[in-house]
């Protein structure tokens, strides 16, 4: 499902400066973007299909950067990354959207479309996949009911609390039953009851075959649901299992 082999990640330096082959900075020409310092170093691990993994580590450890590689928001600066059977570090860019459609991602900042009601925000992945509208209505209605938002289907994101927006983002990420589900601090805006409902949803998806990776600082949640974990510190993998 996922294989990292000596993967490193550097972001482009601020300001968009370029570096010439002689090492001098330039604003134009055919020179390459200047890489900043590495934020992930020599990451090596393999995740089989159908597993659940916590992604743990202190703030600044590199958890979000690692998730961005798994979601194809970034490509490795070096090393090999295989995702859903595809070598994404060498795959052409036109091949990436099809892979990304098999991945659900719960963002920290929700990424909801403000002009759409929550029903349409959640329905969007199914519509992009060409599902019949009657099936979309049934699936979205059921899932919004499960996350406690059955009476808010017509509301727009700005009308919802942070916790409600988080639940909409979660529903959108899982509505298409992705092969891989990634979540970045998904319980940060939820109370304990909603966090437990979310974990039950993740566990049910995992039971049905979805590979799930959840990054969190919520030690109490991890203690209530112990399991194998990837552990990062200062951009290095310090534990796996």
C-alpha positions as CSV (number, residue, x, y, z in Angstrom):
1,X,0.0,0.0,0.0
2,X,2.6,2.6,1.1
3,X,6.4,2.3,0.9
4,X,9.0,5.0,1.8
5,X,12.6,4.2,0.9
6,X,15.2,6.7,2.1
7,X,12.8,9.6,1.5
8,X,13.8,13.2,2.2
9,X,11.7,16.3,1.7
10,X,12.8,19.9,1.3
11,X,10.4,22.8,0.6
12,X,11.3,25.6,-1.8
13,X,13.0,28.5,-0.2
14,X,10.9,31.5,0.7
15,X,10.7,34.3,-1.9
16,X,10.8,32.0,-4.9
17,X,14.6,32.7,-5.4
18,X,16.3,30.4,-7.9
19,X,19.8,28.9,-7.9
20,X,22.0,28.8,-11.0
21,X,24.2,25.9,-11.8
22,X,27.1,28.0,-10.3
23,X,25.2,28.3,-7.0
24,X,24.3,32.0,-7.3
25,X,20.7,33.2,-6.7
26,X,18.7,34.4,-9.7
27,X,15.1,35.5,-10.4
28,X,14.9,34.1,-13.9
29,X,16.5,31.9,-16.5
30,X,16.6,28.2,-16.5
31,X,17.9,27.7,-13.0
32,X,16.2,25.4,-10.5
33,X,14.2,26.4,-7.3
34,X,16.4,26.8,-4.3
35,X,15.6,24.1,-1.8
36,X,15.3,25.0,1.9
37,X,16.6,22.7,4.7
38,X,15.2,19.2,4.8
39,X,12.1,18.7,7.0
40,X,12.0,14.9,6.6
41,X,15.2,12.8,6.6
42,X,15.7,9.2,5.4
43,X,12.2,8.0,6.0
44,X,11.9,4.2,5.6
45,X,8.8,2.2,6.3
46,X,6.2,0.0,4.7
47,X,2.4,-0.1,5.4
48,X,0.5,-3.1,4.1
49,X,-3.0,-2.6,2.8
50,X,-5.8,-2.6,5.4
51,X,-3.8,-1.5,8.5
52,X,-4.5,1.3,11.0
53,X,-1.6,3.5,12.2
54,X,-1.3,6.4,14.5
55,X,1.1,9.1,13.5
56,X,2.7,10.5,16.6
57,X,5.3,13.1,17.6
58,X,5.7,16.5,19.1
59,X,4.7,19.7,17.3
60,X,7.2,20.4,14.5
61,X,8.2,16.7,14.2
62,X,7.1,16.5,10.6
63,X,3.7,14.8,10.8
64,X,1.9,17.1,8.5
65,X,4.8,17.0,5.9
66,X,4.7,13.2,6.0
67,X,0.9,13.3,5.4
68,X,1.4,15.7,2.5
69,X,3.7,13.2,0.8
70,X,1.1,10.4,1.3
71,X,-1.7,12.7,-0.1
72,X,0.5,13.7,-3.1
73,X,0.5,17.4,-2.1
74,X,4.3,17.1,-2.3
75,X,6.7,14.8,-4.0
76,X,9.9,13.6,-2.3
77,X,13.1,15.6,-2.8
78,X,14.9,12.3,-2.8
79,X,14.3,8.6,-2.3
80,X,11.5,6.4,-3.5
81,X,7.8,6.6,-2.6
82,X,5.4,3.9,-3.7
83,X,1.7,4.6,-3.1
84,X,-1.2,2.4,-4.0
85,X,1.1,0.4,-6.3
86,X,2.5,3.5,-8.1
87,X,6.0,5.0,-7.9
88,X,4.8,8.5,-7.3
89,X,8.3,10.1,-7.2
90,X,8.7,9.2,-10.9
91,X,5.1,9.1,-12.1
92,X,4.0,11.8,-14.6
93,X,1.9,14.6,-13.1
94,X,-1.1,13.6,-15.2
95,X,-1.2,10.3,-13.4
96,X,-1.5,11.8,-9.9
97,X,-5.1,13.0,-9.9
98,X,-6.4,9.4,-10.4
99,X,-4.3,8.2,-7.5
100,X,-5.4,11.1,-5.3
101,X,-9.1,10.2,-5.9
102,X,-8.5,6.9,-4.1
103,X,-7.3,8.8,-1.0
104,X,-9.4,10.6,1.6
105,X,-7.8,13.4,3.6
106,X,-9.2,15.2,6.7
107,X,-7.4,18.6,6.8
108,X,-6.8,20.6,10.0
109,X,-8.3,23.7,8.4
110,X,-11.3,21.8,6.9
111,X,-10.9,23.1,3.3
112,X,-14.7,23.3,2.9
113,X,-16.1,25.3,-0.1
114,X,-17.8,28.3,1.5
115,X,-20.4,28.9,-1.2
116,X,-21.8,25.4,-1.1
117,X,-24.2,23.9,1.6
118,X,-22.7,21.1,3.6
119,X,-24.7,18.5,1.6
120,X,-22.9,19.5,-1.6
121,X,-19.5,19.8,0.1
122,X,-19.9,16.1,1.2
123,X,-21.4,15.0,-2.1
124,X,-18.5,16.6,-4.2
125,X,-16.2,13.5,-4.3
126,X,-19.1,11.3,-5.4
127,X,-20.2,13.7,-8.1
128,X,-16.6,13.9,-9.4
129,X,-16.6,10.1,-9.6
130,X,-19.8,10.2,-11.7
131,X,-22.1,8.4,-9.2
132,X,-25.8,8.5,-9.8
133,X,-27.6,11.4,-8.0
134,X,-30.1,9.1,-6.2
135,X,-27.2,7.1,-4.8
136,X,-25.4,10.3,-3.8
137,X,-28.5,11.6,-2.0
138,X,-28.9,8.4,-0.1
139,X,-25.2,8.0,0.9
140,X,-24.7,11.7,1.9
141,X,-28.0,11.8,3.9
142,X,-27.0,8.6,5.8
143,X,-23.5,9.8,6.6
144,X,-24.5,13.3,7.7
145,X,-27.1,11.7,10.0
146,X,-24.4,9.5,11.4
147,X,-22.1,12.5,12.2
148,X,-25.1,14.3,13.8
149,X,-25.7,16.9,11.1
150,X,-28.9,15.6,9.5
151,X,-30.7,18.9,10.3
152,X,-27.9,21.1,8.9
153,X,-27.7,19.8,5.3
154,X,-28.6,23.2,3.8
155,X,-26.3,25.3,6.0
156,X,-23.2,26.8,4.6
157,X,-19.8,26.3,6.4
158,X,-19.8,29.8,7.9
159,X,-23.0,29.0,9.7
160,X,-21.4,26.1,11.5
161,X,-19.3,25.8,14.6
162,X,-15.7,24.6,14.3
163,X,-16.6,21.2,15.6
164,X,-19.5,21.0,13.0
165,X,-17.2,22.0,10.2
166,X,-14.7,19.3,11.3
167,X,-17.5,16.7,11.1
168,X,-18.4,17.9,7.6
169,X,-14.7,17.6,6.5
170,X,-14.6,14.1,7.9
171,X,-17.8,13.1,6.2
172,X,-16.4,14.4,2.8
173,X,-13.2,12.5,3.3
174,X,-14.8,9.1,3.9
175,X,-18.0,9.4,1.7
176,X,-16.3,7.6,-1.3
177,X,-14.8,4.8,0.9
178,X,-11.2,5.6,-0.1
179,X,-8.5,2.9,-0.3
180,X,-6.4,5.2,2.0
181,X,-7.7,7.6,4.6
182,X,-5.3,10.2,6.1
183,X,-6.4,12.5,9.0
184,X,-4.4,15.4,10.4
185,X,-5.5,16.1,14.0
186,X,-9.1,15.1,13.2
187,X,-10.4,15.4,16.8
188,X,-8.9,18.9,17.5
189,X,-12.3,20.6,17.3
190,X,-14.4,17.7,18.7
191,X,-15.6,17.0,22.2
192,X,-15.0,13.5,23.7
193,X,-18.3,12.1,22.5
194,X,-17.8,13.2,18.9
195,X,-14.2,12.0,19.0
196,X,-15.3,8.6,20.0
197,X,-17.9,8.5,17.2
198,X,-15.2,9.5,14.8
199,X,-12.9,6.7,16.0
200,X,-15.8,4.2,15.5
201,X,-16.2,5.4,12.0
202,X,-12.4,5.1,11.3
203,X,-12.4,1.6,12.8
204,X,-15.4,0.5,10.7
205,X,-13.7,1.8,7.5
206,X,-10.5,0.0,8.5
207,X,-12.5,-3.2,9.2
208,X,-13.9,-2.9,5.7
209,X,-10.4,-2.7,4.2
210,X,-9.4,1.0,4.2
211,X,-5.9,1.8,5.3
212,X,-6.1,4.5,7.9
213,X,-3.4,6.9,9.2
214,X,-4.3,9.3,11.9
215,X,-1.9,12.1,13.1
216,X,-2.8,13.4,16.6
217,X,-1.6,15.0,19.8
218,X,-4.6,13.6,21.7
219,X,-2.7,11.2,24.0
220,X,-6.0,10.3,25.8
221,X,-7.5,9.2,22.5
222,X,-4.5,7.0,21.7
223,X,-4.6,5.5,25.2
224,X,-8.3,4.6,24.7
225,X,-7.5,3.1,21.3
226,X,-4.0,1.6,21.5
227,X,-2.5,0.5,18.3
228,X,0.6,0.5,16.2
229,X,2.2,3.9,15.5
230,X,4.6,5.7,13.3
231,X,6.7,8.1,15.6
232,X,8.5,11.1,14.3
233,X,10.9,13.5,16.0
234,X,12.7,16.3,14.2
235,X,11.8,14.9,10.8
236,X,13.2,11.4,11.5
237,X,11.3,8.2,12.0
238,X,12.0,7.1,15.6
239,X,9.5,4.3,15.9
240,X,7.3,2.0,13.7
241,X,5.1,-0.6,15.3
